[in-house]
Amino acid sequence: MSKKNLFKVIFMAQGQVYEIYARRVGHGEMFGFVEVEELVFGERTTLVVDPSEEKIQSEFENVKRTYLPMHAIIRIDEVDKQGVSKISKLENGNIAQFPMPVYTPGDKT
């Protein structure tokens, strides 16, 4: 009865929104980054090929682990079923999230 965790990670990069699936997500050892490991993609057993999923799969083809900046993360969900990984255009592409500091030192009074 060993259920493997599955996470859907949605993040922004280069004016696009990425949606990927992974087995492991954590804070990792690099401060300010989210560590995403064991990326999961759909099997290529059918004749119908989704070009957006094929593009993202080729982009992460030899990636063992990826580190995403915290300010780029939109959402992380733990899910029961895997959906389609995809890259989509950012709505209102000329608007970007302003990076916020992760750590702000307290006042020393």
C-alpha positions as CSV (number, residue, x, y, z in Angstrom):
1,M,0.0,0.0,0.0
2,S,2.8,2.4,-0.8
3,K,1.3,5.4,-2.6
4,K,3.9,7.6,-4.3
5,N,3.4,11.3,-3.9
6,L,2.8,13.3,-7.1
7,F,3.0,17.1,-7.3
8,K,1.9,19.6,-9.9
9,V,4.3,22.5,-10.0
10,I,3.2,25.7,-11.9
11,F,5.9,28.4,-12.4
12,M,6.8,31.3,-14.6
13,A,9.9,31.4,-16.7
14,Q,10.9,33.6,-19.7
15,G,7.4,35.0,-20.1
16,Q,5.7,31.6,-20.1
17,V,3.8,29.5,-17.6
18,Y,5.2,26.0,-17.1
19,E,3.1,23.1,-15.6
20,I,5.1,20.1,-14.7
21,Y,4.7,17.0,-12.5
22,A,7.2,15.6,-10.1
23,R,7.5,13.0,-7.4
24,R,9.7,15.1,-5.0
25,V,9.5,18.8,-4.2
26,G,11.3,20.5,-1.3
27,H,13.2,23.6,-0.2
28,G,16.6,21.9,-1.0
29,E,20.0,23.2,0.0
30,M,20.1,26.4,-2.1
31,F,18.5,29.3,-0.2
32,G,15.6,30.9,-2.1
33,F,15.0,28.0,-4.5
34,V,12.5,25.2,-4.6
35,E,14.1,21.8,-5.5
36,V,12.0,19.7,-7.9
37,E,13.1,16.1,-8.6
38,E,11.9,13.0,-10.4
39,L,10.0,14.8,-13.1
40,V,7.1,12.7,-14.5
41,F,5.9,12.9,-18.1
42,G,3.2,11.0,-20.0
43,E,4.2,7.8,-21.8
44,R,4.7,7.9,-25.5
45,T,2.7,4.7,-26.2
46,T,-0.1,6.3,-28.2
47,L,0.1,7.6,-31.8
48,V,-1.5,11.0,-30.9
49,V,1.4,13.2,-29.7
50,D,0.7,16.5,-27.9
51,P,3.3,19.0,-29.2
52,S,3.3,21.1,-26.0
53,E,4.0,18.1,-23.9
54,E,6.7,17.0,-26.3
55,K,8.3,20.4,-26.1
56,I,8.5,20.5,-22.3
57,Q,9.7,16.9,-22.2
58,S,12.5,17.6,-24.6
59,E,13.5,20.7,-22.5
60,F,13.8,18.7,-19.3
61,E,15.0,15.5,-21.1
62,N,18.3,15.0,-19.2
63,V,17.4,16.9,-16.0
64,K,17.9,14.9,-12.8
65,R,16.8,17.8,-10.5
66,T,15.8,21.4,-11.2
67,Y,15.9,24.4,-8.9
68,L,13.2,27.1,-9.3
69,P,13.4,30.5,-7.7
70,M,10.8,30.9,-5.0
71,H,9.4,34.1,-6.6
72,A,8.8,32.2,-9.9
73,I,6.5,29.6,-8.3
74,I,2.8,30.2,-8.8
75,R,1.5,27.1,-7.2
76,I,2.4,23.6,-6.0
77,D,-0.4,21.0,-5.5
78,E,-0.2,17.4,-4.4
79,V,-2.5,15.5,-6.8
80,D,-3.8,12.0,-7.3
81,K,-3.6,11.8,-11.1
82,Q,-1.1,13.1,-13.5
83,G,-2.3,15.6,-16.1
84,V,-0.6,16.9,-19.2
85,S,2.6,18.8,-18.7
86,K,2.5,22.0,-20.8
87,I,3.9,25.4,-21.5
88,S,1.5,28.3,-22.1
89,K,1.8,32.0,-22.7
90,L,1.6,34.3,-19.8
91,E,-1.6,36.3,-19.9
92,N,-0.8,40.0,-20.1
93,G,2.8,39.0,-21.0
94,N,4.1,42.5,-20.3
95,I,3.4,42.2,-16.6
96,A,6.0,40.5,-14.5
97,Q,6.0,39.6,-10.8
98,F,8.4,41.9,-8.8
99,P,10.9,39.8,-7.0
100,M,10.5,40.1,-3.2
101,P,13.2,39.4,-0.7
102,V,12.9,36.1,1.0
103,Y,14.7,37.2,4.1
104,T,14.6,40.7,5.6
105,P,16.7,41.3,8.7
106,G,14.9,42.5,11.8
107,D,15.4,45.8,13.4
108,K,18.2,45.9,15.9
109,T,17.2,48.4,18.6
